[in-house]
């Protein structure tokens, strides 16, 4: 994946090229790029969009460092392999429970209690999350009255909830971008269900308390003006510093593998790889 900002993406000699305001051209080999994250200040030519569609490179329009996701092209390189795998896991009760248990283990650093249903694990998780909010509020000296907000009107929330809503929105943006880039469906969740971003909420929760939630409480404690903007900028910086996007997709694979089902083989008439890797003359240790 590559992040691109403040440049025009075009096609030259069959490859993407980024042209900055000074006219400098930077080539991007199409065969090695699965996703282009287009940050503010980026323009895409018609030829570049056409090339991305042909070779299976996903174009995702995001905010700085992925704090928002505005639009995306065709996920998964026009293939359905991973979508079918994700749906198969979600529809199998045993596999779904295994995935949920793995998410719990990653999130809390310990295996969940045995012989618990998904609903029971969801209740245990909720209690631990509420306790974590209380501890973080106490650590940062923030008055905490519980997680309470109106998604249609953030301004009615108190300051800590306002900061938390802004922070989690940033995390959901970069998480949805990663899910789409990997070829999965944001709506097919395991803990969360029935919402357009159910899987986004599932995966974002794995990183929430290690990244954006402490940032939100820290800024809420400062009592400065425009806290939402400060939260977005702080989240942008922490996403870049921690290289969060590199961690999300391997985590998705890890939790889905815990389901215990083998990914389905692609059908014979599946969309082939647009640019197959050429076989070199030597082994993996030789240079071309």
C-alpha positions in Angstrom: 0.0 0.0 0.0 1.1 3.5 -0.7 -0.1 6.9 0.6 -0.1 9.7 -1.9 -0.8 13.4 -1.2 -0.5 16.6 -3.1 0.1 15.2 -6.5 -1.6 14.2 -9.7 -1.7 10.5 -10.6 -1.5 9.6 -14.3 -0.2 6.8 -16.5 3.2 6.8 -18.2 4.7 3.8 -20.0 2.0 1.5 -18.6 2.6 2.4 -15.0 1.2 4.9 -12.5 3.2 8.1 -12.2 2.8 10.8 -9.6 3.5 14.4 -10.7 4.0 16.9 -8.0 3.5 20.7 -8.3 7.1 21.2 -9.4 6.7 18.7 -12.3 8.8 15.9 -10.8 7.5 12.5 -11.8 7.7 9.5 -9.6 6.9 6.1 -11.1 4.8 3.5 -9.2 5.1 -0.1 -10.5 1.6 -1.4 -10.9 2.5 -5.0 -10.2 3.6 -4.3 -6.7 0.8 -2.1 -5.5 -2.4 -3.5 -4.1 -3.9 -0.2 -2.9 -3.3 3.5 -3.3 -4.4 5.6 -0.4 -5.3 9.1 -1.8 -4.8 11.8 0.8 -5.9 15.4 0.4 -4.5 17.3 -2.5 -4.4 14.3 -4.8 -6.0 14.2 -8.3 -6.5 11.1 -10.4 -6.7 11.1 -14.2 -9.2 9.0 -16.1 -6.4 6.9 -17.5 -5.1 6.2 -14.0 -8.5 5.1 -12.8 -8.8 2.8 -15.8 -5.4 1.2 -15.2 -6.3 0.7 -11.5 -9.5 -1.1 -12.5 -7.7 -3.3 -15.0 -4.8 -4.4 -12.7 -6.8 -4.7 -9.5 -5.3 -1.8 -7.6 -7.8 -0.4 -5.1 -8.1 3.4 -5.0 -9.2 4.7 -1.6 -9.9 8.4 -1.0 -9.0 9.1 2.6 -8.2 12.0 5.0 -4.7 12.6 6.3 -3.1 9.3 7.4 -6.5 7.6 6.8 -8.4 9.4 9.6 -11.4 9.4 7.3 -12.6 7.2 4.4 -14.6 9.1 1.8 -14.8 6.7 -1.1 -13.2 3.6 -2.6 -12.9 1.8 -5.9 -13.4 -1.9 -6.5 -12.2 -3.8 -3.4 -10.2 -7.1 -3.6 -9.1 -6.7 -7.2 -12.6 -7.8 -8.5 -12.2 -11.1 -6.7 -14.7 -12.7 -4.3 -12.4 -15.3 -2.6 -12.0 -13.4 0.7 -15.6 -12.2 0.8 -16.8 -15.8 0.5 -14.4 -16.9 3.2 -15.6 -14.2 5.6 -19.2 -15.0 4.9 -18.6 -18.7 5.5 -17.0 -18.0 8.9 -19.8 -15.6 9.9 -22.5 -18.1 9.0 -21.0 -21.1 10.8 -21.8 -20.8 14.5 -18.7 -22.7 15.8 -16.4 -20.8 13.4 -17.9 -17.5 14.4 -17.5 -18.2 18.1 -13.8 -19.2 17.5 -13.2 -15.9 15.7 -14.9 -13.9 18.5 -12.8 -15.8 21.1 -9.6 -14.9 19.2 -10.7 -11.2 19.1 -11.2 -11.3 22.8 -7.8 -12.9 23.4 -6.0 -10.3 21.2 -7.8 -7.4 22.8 -7.4 -8.3 26.5 -4.2 -10.4 26.4 -5.9 -13.5 27.8 -8.2 -16.3 26.7 -11.9 -15.8 27.4 -13.8 -18.1 29.8 -14.8 -21.4 28.3 -18.3 -22.5 27.3 -19.5 -18.9 26.7 -21.7 -17.9 23.8 -21.1 -14.9 21.6 -23.7 -12.9 23.5 -22.1 -13.8 26.8 -18.7 -12.8 25.6 -20.1 -9.5 24.3 -21.4 -8.8 27.8 -18.1 -9.6 29.5 -16.3 -7.4 26.9 -18.7 -4.5 27.6 -18.0 -4.6 31.3 -14.3 -4.6 30.8 -14.5 -1.7 28.3 -16.5 0.4 30.8 -13.9 -0.3 33.5 -11.1 0.7 31.1 -12.8 4.0 30.3 -13.1 4.7 34.1 -9.4 3.9 34.6 -8.2 6.1 31.7 -10.5 9.0 32.9 -9.0 8.8 36.4 -5.5 8.6 35.0 -5.9 11.8 33.0 -8.0 13.6 35.6 -11.2 13.7 33.5 -14.7 13.7 34.9 -16.3 10.6 33.5 -20.1 10.0 33.5 -20.1 7.1 31.1 -20.1 6.6 27.3 -23.1 8.7 26.2 -23.4 10.4 22.8 -25.9 11.1 20.0 -24.4 10.1 16.7 -26.7 12.5 14.9 -25.7 15.5 17.1 -22.2 15.2 18.6 -22.3 18.7 20.0 -24.8 17.6 22.7 -22.1 15.3 24.2 -19.8 16.3 27.0 -16.1 17.0 26.3 -14.7 13.5 27.0 -17.4 11.9 24.8 -16.9 14.4 22.1 -13.2 13.6 22.0 -13.9 9.9 22.1 -16.3 10.1 19.2 -13.8 12.0 17.1 -11.0 9.6 17.9 -13.0 6.4 17.1 -14.3 8.0 13.9 -10.6 8.4 12.8 -9.9 4.8 13.7 -12.9 3.5 11.8 -11.7 5.4 8.7 -8.3 3.7 8.5 -9.7 0.3 9.6 -12.3 0.4 6.8 -9.7 1.3 4.3 -7.6 -1.7 5.4 -10.6 -4.1 5.2 -11.5 -2.9 1.7 -7.9 -3.1 0.6 -7.7 -6.7 1.8 -10.8 -7.7 -0.1 -13.2 -8.2 2.8 -16.7 -6.8 3.5 -17.1 -4.0 6.1 -20.7 -5.1 6.9 -20.0 -8.8 7.7 -19.1 -8.7 11.4 -18.7 -11.3 14.1 -19.2 -9.5 17.4 -21.0 -6.5 15.9 -23.8 -7.5 13.4 -26.5 -5.8 11.3 -24.7 -2.6 10.6 -22.9 -1.3 7.5 -19.6 -1.2 9.4 -19.9 -4.2 11.7 -16.6 -5.8 10.7 -14.9 -2.3 11.0 -16.1 -2.0 14.6 -14.8 -5.6 15.3 -11.3 -5.0 14.0 -11.0 -1.4 15.3 -11.8 -2.6 18.8 -8.5 -4.6 18.7 -6.5 -1.4 18.5 -8.8 1.2 20.1 -7.3 1.2 23.7 -3.7 1.1 22.5 -4.1 4.1 20.1 -6.9 6.6 19.9 -8.7 6.3 23.3 -5.7 7.4 25.4 -5.3 10.3 23.0 -8.9 11.3 23.4 -8.7 11.4 27.2 -5.5 13.3 27.1 -6.9 16.0 24.9 -10.2 16.1 26.9 -8.1 16.9 30.0 -6.4 19.9 28.4 -9.6 22.0 28.2 -8.5 23.7 25.0 -10.7 25.0 22.2 -11.6 22.9 19.1 -10.9 19.6 20.8 -12.3 17.6 17.8 -9.7 19.0 15.4 -6.9 18.4 17.9 -8.0 14.8 18.3 -8.0 14.3 14.5 -4.5 15.7 14.2 -3.2 13.6 17.1 -4.8 10.5 15.6 -3.2 11.3 12.2 0.2 11.5 13.9 -0.2 8.3 15.9 -1.3 6.4 12.8 1.8 7.4 11.0 4.2 6.9 14.0 2.9 3.4 14.8 2.4 2.4 11.1 -1.0 1.2 12.2 -2.1 0.2 8.7 0.6 -2.4 8.5 -0.7 -4.1 11.6 -4.4 -4.2 10.7 -4.4 -6.6 7.8 -2.3 -9.3 9.5 -4.6 -9.0 12.5 -7.6 -9.6 10.3 -5.9 -12.7 8.9 -5.1 -13.9 12.4 -8.6 -13.6 13.8 -10.2 -15.2 10.7 -7.8 -18.1 10.7 -8.9 -18.9 14.3 -12.3 -19.8 12.8 -10.9 -23.2 11.8 -12.2 -23.2 8.3 -10.1 -23.4 5.2 -10.5 -20.5 2.7 -12.5 -21.7 -0.3 -10.5 -22.2 -3.5 -11.2 -19.6 -6.2 -13.5 -20.9 -8.9 -12.0 -21.7 -12.3 -13.5 -18.7 -13.9 -12.4 -16.3 -11.2 -10.7 -13.0 -12.2 -7.1 -13.9 -12.8 -4.1 -12.0 -11.4 -3.6 -9.0 -13.7 0.1 -9.0 -13.6 1.6 -12.4 -12.7 5.0 -12.5 -11.1 7.7 -13.5 -13.5 9.7 -16.5 -12.7 13.4 -15.6 -12.3 16.3 -17.5 -13.6 17.7 -18.2 -10.1 16.2 -18.9 -6.7 14.7 -16.4 -4.2 18.2 -15.2 -3.2 19.3 -14.0 -6.6 18.6 -10.6 -8.0 16.9 -10.1 -11.3 
